[in-house]
Amino acid sequence: MATAHEPVRLQYWPPSHTVDAPDTWPDAYEFGSVEDAVAFAMTQAPANRELAWLRTDDGAILKPAQIRRLWELRRDS
C-alpha cells in the first residue's frame, strides 16, 4: 500500500459496479496524500449514491471499507 504522502486518485463509482468491472474508471480527483483523499471521501459524498475508491500510484486500490477504516483510525488518534 502507498505511504500516507504519495499521490492518489479518488474516484466515485456507482454501487452496482465493482472495482474490477470492465467499464472505464470515472474521472478522478487528484490528491497529494492518502490522508487528504480519505478526508474528502468521508466528508464530500456525492448525494450518497456512489462509492469512493482510491487508487495509488503503485497500483493499490482502497475500497470503501478500507477508506472508512482509515478515517476511523485518523479520528481515534
Steps between C-alpha positions, in 0.01 A plus 500: 500500500611855439646710775287780638668767284497347152264637233165323475191521283156502658217382281132445555343186362132397501428229761386263224856478364810341643856623476575215258213583265603533136364856482744785483579681823314828550682833518718528807566757768876525552643528852856526630445250780282212609401700810364790291310268268349306791384822668337618178335162437352489849371857502398567136294199385301591187141456622591160651428336165854401411787331680849644538804304384865604528769403252864557588795553267631153588175340381336433836124542516333591828136400512228680696540289817876568502442873456253498790751317722776751422257780590417330831868452581566866426220614728618266779852647505 
